[in-house]
Amino acid sequence: MGRIVMAVLGVLLALYVVFGLVLPALFGLLKFVFLLALVAVVVVAAVTVVGKFGKSGK
């Protein structure tokens, strides 16, 4: 009986850790990486546009 209770408590604790701690951390990390990639794309596009306009003016 005690073994079953401890197993159920272990499963509940594992679910709490996965859904309460791990998944929000992963979503936060993915959001950060997405924003970083978006900034990088904007910077690359800006450098490319400035480079093309700089060459065509000469």
Residue pairs with C-beta under 8 A, 6 or more apart in sequence:
none
